[in-house]
């Protein structure tokens, strides 16, 4: 008996009443709101750049056709920008392409 009374009280407090709107209009408003939000999310996802691919020193040396020593010297001179991930050295593929594309 007490449980039924509690359920009734909880149900009464969670009731939402809508006035002056038909079920069809409510459905239309909800669908328009969802469609608008989906379009916003879609445009946000399309505007994001592709994540950078990181290359190892060996991969960079093979792409550029130079030795690991040359890669080291170019880092010291600032020609290449190394990224240290833990104790490993990586290079952004996009930066390698920009630096040597002409």
Secondary structure, DSSP 8 states (H G I E B T S, - for coil): -HHHHHHHHHHHHT-----S--HHHHHHHHHHHHHHHHHHHHHHHHHS-----EE-HHHHHHHHT--HHHHHHHHHHTSS--EEETTEEEEEHHHHHHHT--
